[in-house]
């Protein structure tokens, strides 16, 4: 189901609209890898103790790098790539606010594309505004502080609602068609469904791990389960949006002919 203009030659608008979809997909899919590789690169090259980049004479002490892997993607907020984390989330939020999509038609239930993406954008900003908390001090904390546990709860809620809204978009909104009766029957609709369900499963596993498993099986921390599950969820999120954008590109020539 595509929000394509129906009057005039709007090919630039069509392409720009699809570029927004693909930009959202790429940002989501690449975020965990950009953070991990970026933090590893800065730490390995010891950039924050290099006088070429940093005025080390003003530093109270030499920067001590921690593990390149963090407990979760949100914990990169405190790391050397904190600006990258917040920048990507703000960009995703902006794209979400710009993404209008379809309004609900008579007899159609659920939330419109615009409502779901606006909610996702709001929750993405909430993740940035309310940083994640931590049980102890973070060795390579670039932000000097740690947010309180109360702020951490708000952050977790915002992040959960963000993933849920993305899953709803994939499971419901992406599977709508020009006909209400053909919902979920078109090409790639099963893929959207799988991506949405996978995001919800990852979110559920993170909740179960955080509430009941983490304290009993501390050795699991060595494989960074929360980060890995979040990365998997973002991969499915990005895949869904990339396929949606790429699939709709194939229909551009036909739709442009209809608009003439």
C-alpha positions as CSV (number, residue, x, y, z in Angstrom):
1,X,0.0,0.0,0.0
2,X,1.7,3.1,-1.2
3,X,1.1,6.8,-0.5
4,X,1.8,7.8,-4.1
5,X,0.4,11.1,-5.5
6,X,-2.3,10.6,-8.1
7,X,-2.2,13.9,-10.0
8,X,0.5,15.5,-12.1
9,X,4.1,14.4,-12.7
10,X,5.3,13.9,-9.2
11,X,8.2,11.5,-9.9
12,X,10.6,13.4,-7.7
13,X,8.1,13.2,-4.8
14,X,7.6,9.4,-5.4
15,X,11.4,8.8,-5.4
16,X,12.0,11.0,-2.3
17,X,9.2,9.2,-0.5
18,X,10.8,5.8,-1.2
19,X,14.2,7.2,-0.2
20,X,12.8,8.0,3.2
21,X,11.8,4.4,3.6
22,X,15.2,3.1,2.6
23,X,17.0,5.6,4.8
24,X,15.0,4.5,7.8
25,X,15.8,0.9,7.0
26,X,19.6,1.5,6.5
27,X,19.9,3.6,9.7
28,X,18.1,0.9,11.8
29,X,20.0,-2.0,10.2
30,X,23.5,-0.5,10.5
31,X,23.2,1.2,13.9
32,X,24.5,-1.6,16.1
33,X,27.4,-2.3,13.8
34,X,28.3,1.4,13.4
35,X,28.3,1.8,17.2
36,X,30.4,-1.3,17.8
37,X,32.9,-0.7,15.1
38,X,33.1,3.0,15.8
39,X,33.8,2.5,19.5
40,X,36.3,-0.2,18.8
41,X,38.1,2.0,16.3
42,X,38.3,5.0,18.7
43,X,39.5,2.8,21.5
44,X,42.0,0.8,19.5
45,X,43.7,3.9,18.0
46,X,43.6,5.6,21.4
47,X,42.2,8.7,19.7
48,X,41.1,10.3,23.0
49,X,44.6,10.3,24.3
50,X,46.1,11.6,21.0
51,X,47.1,15.3,21.2
52,X,46.5,15.6,17.4
53,X,42.7,15.2,18.1
54,X,42.4,16.1,21.8
55,X,43.9,18.9,23.9
56,X,45.4,16.4,26.3
57,X,47.0,19.1,28.5
58,X,43.5,20.0,29.8
59,X,42.6,16.5,30.6
60,X,42.3,15.6,34.3
61,X,43.5,12.0,33.6
62,X,44.2,9.8,30.6
63,X,41.1,8.3,29.0
64,X,40.7,4.7,29.9
65,X,38.9,2.7,27.3
66,X,36.4,0.0,28.3
67,X,35.0,-2.9,26.3
68,X,33.9,-2.2,22.8
69,X,30.9,-4.3,23.5
70,X,28.3,-2.7,25.7
71,X,25.5,-4.3,27.8
72,X,23.0,-2.9,25.3
73,X,22.9,-0.5,22.4
74,X,21.6,2.2,24.7
75,X,24.8,2.0,26.8
76,X,26.7,3.4,23.8
77,X,25.2,6.7,24.8
78,X,28.0,7.0,27.4
79,X,30.8,5.8,25.1
80,X,33.0,7.4,22.5
81,X,30.2,7.1,19.9
82,X,27.5,8.6,22.0
83,X,26.9,11.4,19.5
84,X,26.5,8.8,16.8
85,X,23.9,7.0,18.8
86,X,21.9,10.1,19.5
87,X,22.3,11.4,16.0
88,X,21.0,8.3,14.3
89,X,18.0,8.0,16.6
90,X,17.2,11.7,16.1
91,X,17.5,11.1,12.3
92,X,15.2,8.1,12.5
93,X,12.7,10.2,14.6
94,X,12.8,13.0,12.0
95,X,12.2,10.6,9.1
96,X,9.4,9.0,11.1
97,X,7.7,12.4,11.6
98,X,8.1,13.1,7.9
99,X,6.6,9.8,6.8
100,X,2.9,10.3,6.3
101,X,1.7,7.2,4.5
102,X,-2.0,6.4,4.2
103,X,-5.0,7.6,6.1
104,X,-7.5,5.0,7.2
105,X,-10.3,4.4,4.7
106,X,-13.9,3.9,5.6
107,X,-14.4,0.5,7.3
108,X,-10.6,0.1,7.9
109,X,-9.5,-0.6,11.5
110,X,-6.3,0.2,13.3
111,X,-3.9,3.1,13.3
112,X,-2.9,5.1,10.2
113,X,0.7,5.0,8.9
114,X,1.2,8.6,10.1
115,X,-0.1,7.8,13.6
116,X,2.2,4.8,14.0
117,X,5.3,6.5,12.7
118,X,4.7,9.7,14.7
119,X,4.5,7.5,17.8
120,X,7.7,5.7,16.8
121,X,9.4,9.1,16.3
122,X,8.2,10.3,19.7
123,X,9.5,7.1,21.4
124,X,12.8,7.4,19.6
125,X,13.3,10.9,20.9
126,X,12.3,9.6,24.4
127,X,15.1,7.1,24.2
128,X,17.6,10.0,23.6
129,X,16.2,12.4,26.1
130,X,16.1,9.8,28.9
131,X,19.4,7.9,28.9
132,X,19.6,4.3,30.1
133,X,20.6,3.7,33.8
134,X,23.3,1.4,35.1
135,X,23.9,-0.6,38.2
136,X,27.5,0.5,38.5
137,X,30.0,3.0,37.2
138,X,30.9,2.8,33.6
139,X,34.7,2.9,33.1
140,X,34.7,4.8,29.8
141,X,31.8,7.2,30.6
142,X,32.1,10.1,28.2
143,X,29.1,11.9,29.7
144,X,30.5,12.2,33.3
145,X,27.3,11.1,34.8
146,X,24.9,8.1,34.9
147,X,21.2,8.6,34.8
148,X,19.1,7.5,37.8
149,X,17.3,4.2,37.9
150,X,14.0,6.1,37.4
151,X,15.3,7.7,34.2
152,X,16.4,4.2,33.2
153,X,12.9,2.9,33.6
154,X,11.5,5.6,31.4
155,X,14.2,4.9,28.9
156,X,13.4,1.1,28.9
157,X,9.7,2.0,28.5
158,X,10.4,4.3,25.6
159,X,12.7,1.8,23.9
160,X,10.1,-1.0,24.3
161,X,7.3,1.2,22.9
162,X,9.6,2.2,20.0
163,X,10.2,-1.4,19.0
164,X,6.5,-2.3,19.5
165,X,5.4,0.6,17.2
166,X,8.0,-0.6,14.6
167,X,6.6,-4.1,14.8
168,X,3.0,-2.9,14.4
169,X,4.1,-0.9,11.3
170,X,5.6,-4.1,9.8
171,X,2.8,-6.5,10.8
172,X,-0.2,-4.3,10.0
173,X,0.5,-1.1,8.1
174,X,3.0,-2.6,5.6
175,X,0.6,-5.4,4.7
176,X,-2.3,-3.1,3.8
177,X,-3.3,-3.0,0.1
178,X,-5.6,-0.9,-2.1
179,X,-8.3,-3.4,-1.2
180,X,-9.2,-4.1,2.4
181,X,-10.1,-7.7,1.5
182,X,-6.6,-8.4,0.2
183,X,-4.8,-7.5,3.4
184,X,-1.7,-9.6,3.9
185,X,-2.0,-11.4,0.6
186,X,0.5,-9.7,-1.6
187,X,4.2,-10.3,-2.3
188,X,6.5,-9.8,0.6
189,X,3.6,-9.5,3.1
190,X,4.7,-12.7,4.8
191,X,8.2,-11.2,5.1
192,X,6.8,-8.1,6.8
193,X,4.9,-10.4,9.2
194,X,8.0,-12.4,10.0
195,X,10.0,-9.2,10.6
196,X,7.4,-7.8,12.9
197,X,7.0,-11.0,14.9
198,X,10.8,-11.4,15.2
199,X,11.0,-7.9,16.7
200,X,8.4,-8.7,19.3
201,X,10.1,-12.0,20.1
202,X,13.5,-10.2,20.6
203,X,11.8,-7.7,22.9
204,X,10.1,-10.4,24.9
205,X,13.4,-12.3,25.3
206,X,15.2,-9.1,26.5
207,X,12.5,-8.6,29.1
208,X,12.7,-12.3,30.3
209,X,16.5,-12.1,30.4
210,X,16.5,-8.8,32.3
211,X,13.9,-9.9,34.9
212,X,14.7,-13.5,35.6
213,X,17.8,-14.9,33.9
214,X,20.5,-12.3,34.2
215,X,20.9,-12.6,38.0
216,X,20.9,-16.4,37.9
217,X,23.3,-17.0,35.0
218,X,25.8,-14.2,35.2
219,X,28.1,-16.0,32.8
220,X,25.7,-15.1,29.9
221,X,26.9,-11.5,30.1
222,X,30.0,-12.6,28.2
223,X,27.9,-13.1,25.0
224,X,26.1,-9.8,25.5
225,X,22.6,-11.1,25.0
226,X,20.8,-7.8,25.3
227,X,23.0,-6.1,22.7
228,X,22.7,-9.1,20.4
229,X,18.9,-9.3,20.7
230,X,18.5,-5.6,20.1
231,X,20.8,-5.8,17.1
232,X,18.7,-8.7,15.7
233,X,15.5,-6.7,16.2
234,X,17.0,-3.7,14.4
235,X,18.2,-6.0,11.5
236,X,14.6,-7.2,11.1
237,X,13.3,-3.6,11.4
238,X,15.8,-2.4,8.7
239,X,15.1,-5.4,6.5
240,X,11.3,-4.7,6.6
241,X,11.7,-1.0,5.6
242,X,14.4,-1.7,2.9
243,X,12.2,-4.4,1.3
244,X,9.2,-2.1,1.4
245,X,11.1,0.7,-0.3
246,X,12.8,-1.5,-2.8
247,X,9.6,-3.4,-3.7
248,X,7.7,-0.1,-4.2
249,X,10.4,1.2,-6.5
250,X,9.5,-1.6,-9.0
251,X,6.0,-0.1,-9.3
252,X,7.2,3.5,-10.0
253,X,7.1,3.3,-13.8
254,X,3.6,2.0,-13.8
255,X,2.3,4.5,-11.3
256,X,3.9,7.4,-13.2
257,X,2.2,6.3,-16.3
258,X,-1.1,6.3,-14.5
259,X,-0.5,9.8,-13.2
260,X,-0.1,11.2,-16.7
